[in-house]
Amino acid sequence: MTDRGQRMLKHTVRRTHQLSAESIAKDLQTSCGLQISTTTVRRELHGMGFNGRAAASKPYITKCNAERWTGL
């Protein structure tokens, strides 16, 4: 993949970060004319440091629990 293609890929991901690899590949094919496969998109994104992870769900801290922890 060329440097220009990598810049376009990074720009696309930062603009809309909840797209799948298939939709990113289609977007790059239509907007830039790049012929790129979904496997290449995944490999390049992983190499750039973008990883598909879901945020861990954390419980809300109530006022009562916050007072308990700050009171110790």
Distance bins in CASP14 RR format, pairs under 12 A and 6 or more apart:
PFRMAT RR
TARGET T0000
AUTHOR 0000-0000-0000
RMODE 2
METHOD distances of the structure
MODEL  1
1 7 0 0 0 0 0 1 0 0 0 0 0
1 8 0 0 0 0 1 0 0 0 0 0 0
1 9 1 0 0 1 0 0 0 0 0 0 0
1 10 0 0 0 0 0 1 0 0 0 0 0
1 25 0 0 0 0 0 1 0 0 0 0 0
1 28 0 0 0 0 0 1 0 0 0 0 0
1 32 0 0 0 0 0 1 0 0 0 0 0
1 34 0 0 0 0 1 0 0 0 0 0 0
1 35 0 0 0 0 0 1 0 0 0 0 0
1 36 1 0 0 1 0 0 0 0 0 0 0
1 37 0 0 0 0 0 1 0 0 0 0 0
1 39 0 0 0 0 0 1 0 0 0 0 0
1 40 1 0 0 1 0 0 0 0 0 0 0
1 41 0 0 0 0 1 0 0 0 0 0 0
1 43 0 0 0 0 1 0 0 0 0 0 0
1 44 1 0 1 0 0 0 0 0 0 0 0
1 45 0 0 0 0 0 1 0 0 0 0 0
1 47 0 0 0 0 0 1 0 0 0 0 0
1 48 0 0 0 0 0 1 0 0 0 0 0
2 8 0 0 0 0 1 0 0 0 0 0 0
2 9 0 0 0 0 0 1 0 0 0 0 0
2 28 0 0 0 0 0 1 0 0 0 0 0
2 32 0 0 0 0 0 1 0 0 0 0 0
2 34 0 0 0 0 1 0 0 0 0 0 0
2 35 0 0 0 0 0 1 0 0 0 0 0
2 36 0 0 0 0 0 1 0 0 0 0 0
2 40 0 0 0 0 0 1 0 0 0 0 0
2 44 0 0 0 0 0 1 0 0 0 0 0
3 9 0 0 0 0 0 1 0 0 0 0 0
3 10 0 0 0 0 0 1 0 0 0 0 0
3 44 0 0 0 0 0 1 0 0 0 0 0
4 10 0 0 0 0 0 1 0 0 0 0 0
4 11 0 0 0 0 0 1 0 0 0 0 0
4 28 0 0 0 0 0 1 0 0 0 0 0
4 32 0 0 0 0 1 0 0 0 0 0 0
4 33 0 0 0 0 0 1 0 0 0 0 0
4 34 0 0 0 0 1 0 0 0 0 0 0
5 11 0 0 0 0 1 0 0 0 0 0 0
5 12 0 0 0 0 1 0 0 0 0 0 0
5 13 0 0 0 0 0 1 0 0 0 0 0
5 24 0 0 0 0 0 1 0 0 0 0 0
5 25 0 0 0 0 0 1 0 0 0 0 0
5 28 1 0 0 1 0 0 0 0 0 0 0
5 29 0 0 0 0 0 1 0 0 0 0 0
5 31 0 0 0 0 0 1 0 0 0 0 0
5 32 1 0 0 1 0 0 0 0 0 0 0
5 33 0 0 0 0 0 1 0 0 0 0 0
5 34 1 0 0 1 0 0 0 0 0 0 0
5 35 0 0 0 0 0 1 0 0 0 0 0
5 36 0 0 0 0 1 0 0 0 0 0 0
5 40 0 0 0 0 0 1 0 0 0 0 0
5 41 0 0 0 0 0 1 0 0 0 0 0
5 44 0 0 0 0 1 0 0 0 0 0 0
5 48 0 0 0 0 0 1 0 0 0 0 0
6 12 0 0 0 0 0 1 0 0 0 0 0
6 13 0 0 0 0 0 1 0 0 0 0 0
6 28 0 0 0 0 0 1 0 0 0 0 0
6 32 0 0 0 0 0 1 0 0 0 0 0
6 34 0 0 0 0 0 1 0 0 0 0 0
6 36 0 0 0 0 0 1 0 0 0 0 0
6 40 0 0 0 0 0 1 0 0 0 0 0
6 41 0 0 0 0 0 1 0 0 0 0 0
6 43 0 0 0 0 0 1 0 0 0 0 0
6 44 1 0 0 1 0 0 0 0 0 0 0
6 45 0 0 0 0 1 0 0 0 0 0 0
6 47 0 0 0 0 1 0 0 0 0 0 0
6 48 1 0 0 1 0 0 0 0 0 0 0
6 49 0 0 0 0 0 1 0 0 0 0 0
6 50 0 0 0 0 0 1 0 0 0 0 0
7 13 0 0 0 0 0 1 0 0 0 0 0
7 14 0 0 0 0 0 1 0 0 0 0 0
7 28 0 0 0 0 0 1 0 0 0 0 0
7 32 0 0 0 0 0 1 0 0 0 0 0
7 34 0 0 0 0 0 1 0 0 0 0 0
7 44 0 0 0 0 0 1 0 0 0 0 0
7 48 0 0 0 0 0 1 0 0 0 0 0
8 14 0 0 0 0 0 1 0 0 0 0 0
8 15 0 0 0 0 0 1 0 0 0 0 0
8 24 0 0 0 0 0 1 0 0 0 0 0
8 25 0 0 0 0 0 1 0 0 0 0 0
8 27 0 0 0 0 1 0 0 0 0 0 0
8 28 1 0 0 1 0 0 0 0 0 0 0
8 29 0 0 0 0 0 1 0 0 0 0 0
8 30 0 0 0 0 0 1 0 0 0 0 0
8 31 1 0 0 1 0 0 0 0 0 0 0
8 32 1 0 1 0 0 0 0 0 0 0 0
8 33 0 0 0 0 1 0 0 0 0 0 0
8 34 1 0 0 1 0 0 0 0 0 0 0
8 36 0 0 0 0 1 0 0 0 0 0 0
8 41 0 0 0 0 0 1 0 0 0 0 0
8 44 0 0 0 0 0 1 0 0 0 0 0
9 15 0 0 0 0 0 1 0 0 0 0 0
9 19 0 0 0 0 0 1 0 0 0 0 0
9 21 0 0 0 0 0 1 0 0 0 0 0
9 24 1 0 0 1 0 0 0 0 0 0 0
9 25 0 0 0 0 1 0 0 0 0 0 0
9 27 0 0 0 0 1 0 0 0 0 0 0
9 28 1 0 0 1 0 0 0 0 0 0 0
9 29 0 0 0 0 0 1 0 0 0 0 0
9 31 0 0 0 0 0 1 0 0 0 0 0
9 32 0 0 0 0 1 0 0 0 0 0 0
9 34 0 0 0 0 1 0 0 0 0 0 0
9 36 0 0 0 0 1 0 0 0 0 0 0
9 40 0 0 0 0 1 0 0 0 0 0 0
9 41 1 0 0 1 0 0 0 0 0 0 0
9 42 0 0 0 0 0 1 0 0 0 0 0
9 43 0 0 0 0 0 1 0 0 0 0 0
9 44 1 0 1 0 0 0 0 0 0 0 0
9 45 1 0 0 1 0 0 0 0 0 0 0
9 46 0 0 0 0 0 1 0 0 0 0 0
9 47 0 0 0 0 0 1 0 0 0 0 0
9 48 1 0 0 1 0 0 0 0 0 0 0
9 49 0 0 0 0 0 1 0 0 0 0 0
9 50 0 0 0 0 1 0 0 0 0 0 0
10 17 0 0 0 0 0 1 0 0 0 0 0
10 24 0 0 0 0 0 1 0 0 0 0 0
10 28 0 0 0 0 0 1 0 0 0 0 0
10 41 0 0 0 0 0 1 0 0 0 0 0
10 44 0 0 0 0 1 0 0 0 0 0 0
10 45 0 0 0 0 1 0 0 0 0 0 0
10 47 0 0 0 0 0 1 0 0 0 0 0
10 48 1 0 0 1 0 0 0 0 0 0 0
10 49 0 0 0 0 1 0 0 0 0 0 0
10 50 0 0 0 0 1 0 0 0 0 0 0
11 17 0 0 0 0 0 1 0 0 0 0 0
11 24 0 0 0 0 0 1 0 0 0 0 0
11 27 0 0 0 0 0 1 0 0 0 0 0
11 28 0 0 0 0 1 0 0 0 0 0 0
11 31 0 0 0 0 0 1 0 0 0 0 0
11 32 0 0 0 0 0 1 0 0 0 0 0
11 48 0 0 0 0 0 1 0 0 0 0 0
12 18 0 0 0 0 0 1 0 0 0 0 0
12 19 1 0 0 1 0 0 0 0 0 0 0
12 21 0 0 0 0 0 1 0 0 0 0 0
12 23 0 0 0 0 1 0 0 0 0 0 0
12 24 1 0 1 0 0 0 0 0 0 0 0
12 25 0 0 0 0 1 0 0 0 0 0 0
12 26 0 0 0 0 0 1 0 0 0 0 0
12 27 1 0 1 0 0 0 0 0 0 0 0
12 28 1 0 0 1 0 0 0 0 0 0 0
12 29 0 0 0 0 0 1 0 0 0 0 0
12 30 0 0 0 0 0 1 0 0 0 0 0
12 31 0 0 0 0 1 0 0 0 0 0 0
12 32 0 0 0 0 1 0 0 0 0 0 0
12 34 0 0 0 0 0 1 0 0 0 0 0
12 36 0 0 0 0 0 1 0 0 0 0 0
12 41 0 0 0 0 1 0 0 0 0 0 0
12 44 0 0 0 0 0 1 0 0 0 0 0
12 45 0 0 0 0 1 0 0 0 0 0 0
12 48 0 0 0 0 0 1 0 0 0 0 0
12 50 0 0 0 0 0 1 0 0 0 0 0
13 19 1 0 0 1 0 0 0 0 0 0 0
13 20 0 0 0 0 0 1 0 0 0 0 0
13 21 0 0 0 0 0 1 0 0 0 0 0
13 23 0 0 0 0 0 1 0 0 0 0 0
13 24 1 0 0 1 0 0 0 0 0 0 0
13 25 0 0 0 0 0 1 0 0 0 0 0
13 27 0 0 0 0 0 1 0 0 0 0 0
13 28 0 0 0 0 0 1 0 0 0 0 0
13 41 0 0 0 0 1 0 0 0 0 0 0
13 42 0 0 0 0 0 1 0 0 0 0 0
13 44 0 0 0 0 1 0 0 0 0 0 0
13 45 1 0 0 1 0 0 0 0 0 0 0
13 46 0 0 0 0 0 1 0 0 0 0 0
13 47 0 0 0 0 0 1 0 0 0 0 0
13 48 0 0 0 0 1 0 0 0 0 0 0
13 49 0 0 0 0 0 1 0 0 0 0 0
13 50 1 0 1 0 0 0 0 0 0 0 0
13 51 0 0 0 0 0 1 0 0 0 0 0
13 52 0 0 0 0 0 1 0 0 0 0 0
14 24 0 0 0 0 0 1 0 0 0 0 0
14 45 0 0 0 0 0 1 0 0 0 0 0
14 48 0 0 0 0 0 1 0 0 0 0 0
14 50 0 0 0 0 1 0 0 0 0 0 0
15 24 0 0 0 0 0 1 0 0 0 0 0
15 27 0 0 0 0 1 0 0 0 0 0 0
15 31 0 0 0 0 0 1 0 0 0 0 0
16 23 0 0 0 0 1 0 0 0 0 0 0
16 24 0 0 0 0 1 0 0 0 0 0 0
16 27 0 0 0 0 1 0 0 0 0 0 0
17 23 0 0 0 0 0 1 0 0 0 0 0
17 24 0 0 0 0 0 1 0 0 0 0 0
17 45 0 0 0 0 0 1 0 0 0 0 0
17 50 0 0 0 0 1 0 0 0 0 0 0
17 51 0 0 0 0 0 1 0 0 0 0 0
17 52 0 0 0 0 1 0 0 0 0 0 0
17 53 0 0 0 0 0 1 0 0 0 0 0
18 24 0 0 0 0 0 1 0 0 0 0 0
18 52 0 0 0 0 0 1 0 0 0 0 0
18 54 0 0 0 0 0 1 0 0 0 0 0
18 55 0 0 0 0 0 1 0 0 0 0 0
19 25 0 0 0 0 1 0 0 0 0 0 0
19 26 0 0 0 0 1 0 0 0 0 0 0
19 27 1 0 0 1 0 0 0 0 0 0 0
19 28 0 0 0 0 0 1 0 0 0 0 0
19 38 0 0 0 0 0 1 0 0 0 0 0
19 41 0 0 0 0 1 0 0 0 0 0 0
19 45 0 0 0 0 0 1 0 0 0 0 0
19 50 0 0 0 0 0 1 0 0 0 0 0
19 52 0 0 0 0 0 1 0 0 0 0 0
20 26 0 0 0 0 1 0 0 0 0 0 0
20 27 0 0 0 0 0 1 0 0 0 0 0
20 38 0 0 0 0 1 0 0 0 0 0 0
20 41 0 0 0 0 1 0 0 0 0 0 0
20 42 0 0 0 0 1 0 0 0 0 0 0
20 45 0 0 0 0 0 1 0 0 0 0 0
20 52 0 0 0 0 0 1 0 0 0 0 0
21 27 0 0 0 0 0 1 0 0 0 0 0
21 28 0 0 0 0 0 1 0 0 0 0 0
21 36 0 0 0 0 1 0 0 0 0 0 0
21 37 0 0 0 0 1 0 0 0 0 0 0
21 38 1 0 1 0 0 0 0 0 0 0 0
21 39 0 0 0 0 1 0 0 0 0 0 0
21 40 0 0 0 0 1 0 0 0 0 0 0
21 41 1 0 1 0 0 0 0 0 0 0 0
21 42 1 0 1 0 0 0 0 0 0 0 0
21 43 0 0 0 0 1 0 0 0 0 0 0
21 44 0 0 0 0 1 0 0 0 0 0 0
21 45 1 0 0 1 0 0 0 0 0 0 0
21 46 0 0 0 0 0 1 0 0 0 0 0
21 50 0 0 0 0 0 1 0 0 0 0 0
21 52 0 0 0 0 1 0 0 0 0 0 0
22 28 0 0 0 0 0 1 0 0 0 0 0
22 29 0 0 0 0 0 1 0 0 0 0 0
22 36 0 0 0 0 0 1 0 0 0 0 0
22 37 0 0 0 0 1 0 0 0 0 0 0
22 38 1 0 1 0 0 0 0 0 0 0 0
22 39 0 0 0 0 0 1 0 0 0 0 0
22 40 0 0 0 0 0 1 0 0 0 0 0
22 41 0 0 0 0 1 0 0 0 0 0 0
22 42 0 0 0 0 1 0 0 0 0 0 0
23 29 0 0 0 0 0 1 0 0 0 0 0
23 30 0 0 0 0 0 1 0 0 0 0 0
23 31 0 0 0 0 0 1 0 0 0 0 0
23 38 0 0 0 0 1 0 0 0 0 0 0
23 41 0 0 0 0 1 0 0 0 0 0 0
24 30 0 0 0 0 0 1 0 0 0 0 0
24 31 0 0 0 0 0 1 0 0 0 0 0
24 32 0 0 0 0 0 1 0 0 0 0 0
24 34 0 0 0 0 0 1 0 0 0 0 0
24 36 0 0 0 0 1 0 0 0 0 0 0
24 37 0 0 0 0 0 1 0 0 0 0 0
24 38 1 0 0 1 0 0 0 0 0 0 0
24 39 0 0 0 0 0 1 0 0 0 0 0
24 40 0 0 0 0 0 1 0 0 0 0 0
24 41 1 0 1 0 0 0 0 0 0 0 0
24 42 0 0 0 0 1 0 0 0 0 0 0
24 44 0 0 0 0 1 0 0 0 0 0 0
24 45 0 0 0 0 1 0 0 0 0 0 0
24 50 0 0 0 0 0 1 0 0 0 0 0
25 31 0 0 0 0 0 1 0 0 0 0 0
25 32 0 0 0 0 0 1 0 0 0 0 0
25 33 0 0 0 0 0 1 0 0 0 0 0
25 34 0 0 0 0 1 0 0 0 0 0 0
25 35 0 0 0 0 1 0 0 0 0 0 0
25 36 1 0 1 0 0 0 0 0 0 0 0
25 37 1 0 0 1 0 0 0 0 0 0 0
25 38 1 0 1 0 0 0 0 0 0 0 0
25 39 0 0 0 0 1 0 0 0 0 0 0
25 40 1 0 0 1 0 0 0 0 0 0 0
25 41 1 0 1 0 0 0 0 0 0 0 0
25 42 0 0 0 0 1 0 0 0 0 0 0
25 43 0 0 0 0 0 1 0 0 0 0 0
25 44 0 0 0 0 0 1 0 0 0 0 0
25 45 0 0 0 0 0 1 0 0 0 0 0
26 32 0 0 0 0 0 1 0 0 0 0 0
26 33 0 0 0 0 0 1 0 0 0 0 0
26 34 0 0 0 0 0 1 0 0 0 0 0
26 35 0 0 0 0 0 1 0 0 0 0 0
26 36 0 0 0 0 1 0 0 0 0 0 0
26 37 0 0 0 0 0 1 0 0 0 0 0
26 38 0 0 0 0 1 0 0 0 0 0 0
26 41 0 0 0 0 1 0 0 0 0 0 0
27 33 0 0 0 0 0 1 0 0 0 0 0
27 34 0 0 0 0 1 0 0 0 0 0 0
27 36 0 0 0 0 0 1 0 0 0 0 0
27 38 0 0 0 0 0 1 0 0 0 0 0
27 41 0 0 0 0 1 0 0 0 0 0 0
28 34 1 0 1 0 0 0 0 0 0 0 0
28 35 0 0 0 0 1 0 0 0 0 0 0
28 36 1 0 1 0 0 0 0 0 0 0 0
28 37 0 0 0 0 0 1 0 0 0 0 0
28 38 0 0 0 0 0 1 0 0 0 0 0
28 40 0 0 0 0 1 0 0 0 0 0 0
28 41 1 0 0 1 0 0 0 0 0 0 0
28 44 0 0 0 0 0 1 0 0 0 0 0
28 45 0 0 0 0 0 1 0 0 0 0 0
29 35 1 0 0 1 0 0 0 0 0 0 0
29 36 1 0 0 1 0 0 0 0 0 0 0
29 37 0 0 0 0 1 0 0 0 0 0 0
29 38 0 0 0 0 0 1 0 0 0 0 0
29 40 0 0 0 0 0 1 0 0 0 0 0
29 41 0 0 0 0 0 1 0 0 0 0 0
30 36 0 0 0 0 0 1 0 0 0 0 0
34 40 0 0 0 0 1 0 0 0 0 0 0
34 41 0 0 0 0 0 1 0 0 0 0 0
34 44 0 0 0 0 0 1 0 0 0 0 0
35 41 0 0 0 0 0 1 0 0 0 0 0
36 42 0 0 0 0 0 1 0 0 0 0 0
36 43 0 0 0 0 0 1 0 0 0 0 0
36 44 0 0 0 0 1 0 0 0 0 0 0
36 45 0 0 0 0 0 1 0 0 0 0 0
37 43 0 0 0 0 1 0 0 0 0 0 0
37 44 0 0 0 0 0 1 0 0 0 0 0
38 44 0 0 0 0 0 1 0 0 0 0 0
38 45 0 0 0 0 0 1 0 0 0 0 0
39 45 0 0 0 0 0 1 0 0 0 0 0
39 46 0 0 0 0 0 1 0 0 0 0 0
40 46 0 0 0 0 0 1 0 0 0 0 0
40 47 0 0 0 0 0 1 0 0 0 0 0
41 47 0 0 0 0 0 1 0 0 0 0 0
41 48 0 0 0 0 0 1 0 0 0 0 0
41 50 0 0 0 0 0 1 0 0 0 0 0
42 48 0 0 0 0 0 1 0 0 0 0 0
42 49 0 0 0 0 0 1 0 0 0 0 0
42 50 0 0 0 0 1 0 0 0 0 0 0
42 51 0 0 0 0 0 1 0 0 0 0 0
42 52 0 0 0 0 1 0 0 0 0 0 0
43 49 0 0 0 0 0 1 0 0 0 0 0
43 50 0 0 0 0 0 1 0 0 0 0 0
44 50 0 0 0 0 1 0 0 0 0 0 0
45 51 0 0 0 0 1 0 0 0 0 0 0
45 52 0 0 0 0 1 0 0 0 0 0 0
46 52 0 0 0 0 1 0 0 0 0 0 0
46 53 0 0 0 0 0 1 0 0 0 0 0
59 65 0 0 0 0 1 0 0 0 0 0 0
59 66 0 0 0 0 0 1 0 0 0 0 0
60 66 0 0 0 0 0 1 0 0 0 0 0
61 67 0 0 0 0 0 1 0 0 0 0 0
61 68 0 0 0 0 1 0 0 0 0 0 0
61 69 0 0 0 0 1 0 0 0 0 0 0
61 70 0 0 0 0 0 1 0 0 0 0 0
62 68 0 0 0 0 1 0 0 0 0 0 0
62 69 0 0 0 0 0 1 0 0 0 0 0
63 69 0 0 0 0 0 1 0 0 0 0 0
63 70 0 0 0 0 0 1 0 0 0 0 0
64 70 0 0 0 0 0 1 0 0 0 0 0
64 71 0 0 0 0 0 1 0 0 0 0 0
65 71 0 0 0 0 0 1 0 0 0 0 0
65 72 0 0 0 0 0 1 0 0 0 0 0
66 72 0 0 0 0 0 1 0 0 0 0 0
END
